[in-house]
Amino acid sequence: DVQLVESGGGLVQAGGSLTLSCSASGFTSDDYAIGWFRQAPGKGREGVACISRSDNSTYYAHSVRGRFTISSDNAKNTVYLHMNSLKPDDTAVYYCTADPTLRLWLIWDKADLVDHWGQGTQVTVSS
């Protein structure tokens, strides 16, 4: 079974940086993308970014483009989300996710179709 375990959340001031990690295991092929959704209080789940295991291609939501960077260390089976220039609007629970068509689910805002989810990690950005 695919397992995703997030770490690295916390409290940071606006303008600061934070890096989330997702330890992924249980994949039987490289035909997957791993990425992040987030959910702010009182709002729906929003796609953030994803990276393909097969070719390391990436996708970013418009709201984080230029501020967040997703990367992968395949040897460690770990995906990172480097978050810079954080804003209070970035406050949310961040979930690591995995799915063969994750890029499409992010683009089409179809969180309910994502196969695998981690338990989530809280990121709070103070103003």
C-alpha positions in Angstrom: 0.0 0.0 0.0 1.1 3.5 -0.7 1.9 5.5 2.4 2.6 9.2 2.6 4.0 10.8 5.8 4.3 14.6 6.0 6.6 16.6 8.3 7.9 20.2 8.6 4.9 22.2 9.3 4.9 25.0 11.9 4.4 28.7 12.6 6.3 31.3 10.6 6.0 35.0 10.1 4.8 36.6 6.9 7.7 36.8 4.4 9.4 33.8 5.9 10.2 30.3 4.6 9.3 26.8 5.5 10.0 23.4 3.9 7.6 20.5 4.0 8.7 16.9 3.5 6.7 13.9 2.3 8.1 10.4 2.8 6.5 8.2 0.3 6.5 4.4 0.1 4.7 1.4 -1.4 4.8 2.4 -5.0 5.0 -0.4 -7.5 5.9 1.7 -10.5 7.1 5.2 -11.4 3.9 6.1 -13.1 2.8 8.4 -10.3 3.0 12.0 -9.4 3.4 13.2 -5.8 2.2 16.6 -4.7 0.5 18.8 -2.3 -3.0 20.0 -1.6 -3.9 22.4 1.2 -7.1 23.3 3.1 -7.5 26.5 4.9 -10.1 26.9 7.7 -13.6 27.1 6.2 -12.4 26.5 2.7 -12.2 23.6 0.3 -9.1 21.8 -0.7 -6.8 23.6 -3.1 -4.1 22.0 -5.3 -0.6 23.5 -4.7 2.0 21.7 -6.7 3.1 18.3 -7.9 6.1 16.4 -9.4 6.2 13.4 -11.6 8.2 10.4 -10.4 9.1 9.4 -13.9 10.5 12.6 -15.4 10.5 15.1 -12.5 8.2 17.5 -14.5 6.4 19.9 -12.2 3.2 21.9 -12.0 2.3 24.8 -9.7 -1.0 26.5 -8.9 -1.1 30.1 -9.9 -1.4 31.2 -6.3 2.1 29.8 -5.4 4.0 30.1 -8.6 7.3 31.8 -8.1 7.2 31.4 -4.3 7.0 27.6 -3.9 9.3 25.0 -5.3 8.7 21.2 -5.3 11.5 18.8 -5.6 12.2 15.1 -5.2 15.0 13.0 -3.8 14.2 9.6 -5.4 16.9 7.9 -3.5 15.2 8.8 -0.2 11.7 8.5 -1.6 11.0 12.0 -0.3 9.3 15.0 -1.9 9.9 18.5 -0.6 7.9 21.6 -0.8 10.1 24.7 -0.3 7.8 27.6 0.5 9.2 31.2 0.4 7.7 34.6 0.8 4.9 33.1 2.8 1.7 35.0 3.3 -1.1 34.7 5.9 -3.3 33.4 3.0 -0.9 30.4 2.9 -2.1 29.3 6.3 -3.7 25.8 5.9 -3.3 22.1 6.5 -1.0 20.8 3.8 -1.6 17.3 2.6 0.9 15.1 0.6 -0.9 13.3 -2.2 -0.1 10.7 -4.8 -2.0 9.6 -7.9 -1.1 8.6 -11.5 -3.0 11.6 -12.8 -2.3 14.1 -10.0 -1.4 16.9 -12.3 -4.9 16.8 -13.9 -6.6 16.7 -10.6 -4.7 19.8 -9.5 -5.5 21.6 -12.7 -9.1 20.6 -12.6 -9.6 21.1 -8.9 -10.6 17.5 -8.4 -9.2 16.7 -4.9 -11.9 14.0 -4.4 -10.4 12.0 -7.2 -6.9 11.7 -5.7 -6.0 8.2 -4.8 -3.7 8.6 -1.8 -3.4 11.2 1.0 -1.1 11.8 4.0 -2.4 12.8 7.4 -1.6 16.5 6.8 0.7 19.0 8.5 -0.3 22.5 9.8 1.3 25.6 8.4 0.5 28.9 10.1 1.7 32.2 8.7 1.3 35.1 11.1 1.0 38.7 9.9 
